[in-house]
């Protein structure tokens, strides 16, 4: 008996994509969202992957990050609407004191610095944090040329450094920040 024909988008293809790329998609989403929302993003991305296949010649990882980018954007918009509704609906309660462990303080500073970036810069930083992408893969995920992606990476990194310096004027451990490297 012959095996049924193999079609792109079959469960086995989606399962293989999931096994190979789910962690990368999660890391990207987690860089922008909390754990629960990031898990939702992963689910939605692979539902899309079950319905569609990457365009011919496009790296599946880059395609999945492009899909994740759109899903995250939808999640962020939804979260903003939800937060605005909650803010209108309830009185603000005093917050509990945060845990001041040094690494949590540093993480909070980093998150604040990333949050201070534009949505475009946050997107680039999140993708770079999620996976070791080649310039071509990053360009495909962002929907631009490799040169434009390189420029976006350079600018996003500069802005992140500046935003981080603004949140930590004395450096992460009370020392002065290291000077930037200069080429001679």
C-alpha angles and dihedrals in degrees: 000000000000121000116248114265116273115241128188109255093037116145090255091056092048090046091052092047089049094050092048101039113019093096092051092050090047093050090051093049093042090055088063104028142034120269098266094047091045089054089051090052091053090052093049093047092055092045086058089046089054090054099040138027129223114270113264113277094016118119109247092225092055091045092050091050089051089052090046089051091059093044092049090050089054091048092050091051090048092049091051091052091046093049092048090052093048091048090054093044103050139039114250110258121209112265122239119246111273121237105262098207106146095242092051091050089051092047091050090051091050093048090048090050092050091046089053090059123092117264090255092054092044089053093054094045091048093050092049091049092049101055144358096254126182115233089256093052092047090049091051092048091049093043096237141098121286090247092052089047091052091051091048090050092049093049094043091052092050092049092046091053090050093046091048091049089051092054093046109037093170097041129255097297103026094277126115116267118262114257117254117261114257127199117233 
